[in-house]
Amino acid sequence: MNSSTPIFHSIVNDVYNLPMEDKQELYQLLERNIIEEQRNEIYANYKLAKKEEAEKKLIFSDDIKRLKKLLS
């Protein structure tokens, strides 16, 4: 979402005007939501890595020169 939209500014302003208790509850809800989204992203990356491993698409090496070449 583009944070420069009038709707976003209106929401932020409304939040600033909430009582402290409501702000704290909103903060806790947002924090839990962010954590859950991060967990979902980690799990999706894990599933993708497992799939790539099963398809032999992952390359492993302990040779530093080979690793540097793979990164470039």
MOVEN-V584522 format. One record per residue. N is the residue number from 1. OMEGA is omega in degrees with one decimal (NA if undefined). Layout:
n->N omega->OMEGA
n->N omega->OMEGA
This chain:
n->1 omega->178.5
n->2 omega->-175.1
n->3 omega->179.4
n->4 omega->-179.5
n->5 omega->178.5
n->6 omega->179.6
n->7 omega->179.4
n->8 omega->179.9
n->9 omega->177.9
n->10 omega->178.6
n->11 omega->179.2
n->12 omega->179.1
n->13 omega->177.6
n->14 omega->179.5
n->15 omega->178.3
n->16 omega->-177.5
n->17 omega->177.7
n->18 omega->171.9
n->19 omega->-176.9
n->20 omega->-178.1
n->21 omega->178.4
n->22 omega->176.5
n->23 omega->-179.9
n->24 omega->178.0
n->25 omega->177.5
n->26 omega->177.9
n->27 omega->-179.5
n->28 omega->178.2
n->29 omega->179.6
n->30 omega->179.9
n->31 omega->178.2
n->32 omega->179.4
n->33 omega->178.4
n->34 omega->178.7
n->35 omega->-179.9
n->36 omega->177.6
n->37 omega->178.6
n->38 omega->177.1
n->39 omega->179.8
n->40 omega->178.5
n->41 omega->178.2
n->42 omega->-178.9
n->43 omega->178.2
n->44 omega->177.0
n->45 omega->177.7
n->46 omega->-179.3
n->47 omega->178.4
n->48 omega->179.3
n->49 omega->178.4
n->50 omega->178.6
n->51 omega->179.1
n->52 omega->177.3
n->53 omega->179.6
n->54 omega->179.7
n->55 omega->179.4
n->56 omega->178.8
n->57 omega->-179.7
n->58 omega->-179.9
n->59 omega->178.7
n->60 omega->178.3
n->61 omega->172.9
n->62 omega->177.9
n->63 omega->-175.3
n->64 omega->179.5
n->65 omega->178.4
n->66 omega->178.4
n->67 omega->178.1
n->68 omega->179.5
n->69 omega->179.0
n->70 omega->-178.7
n->71 omega->-177.1
n->72 omega->NA
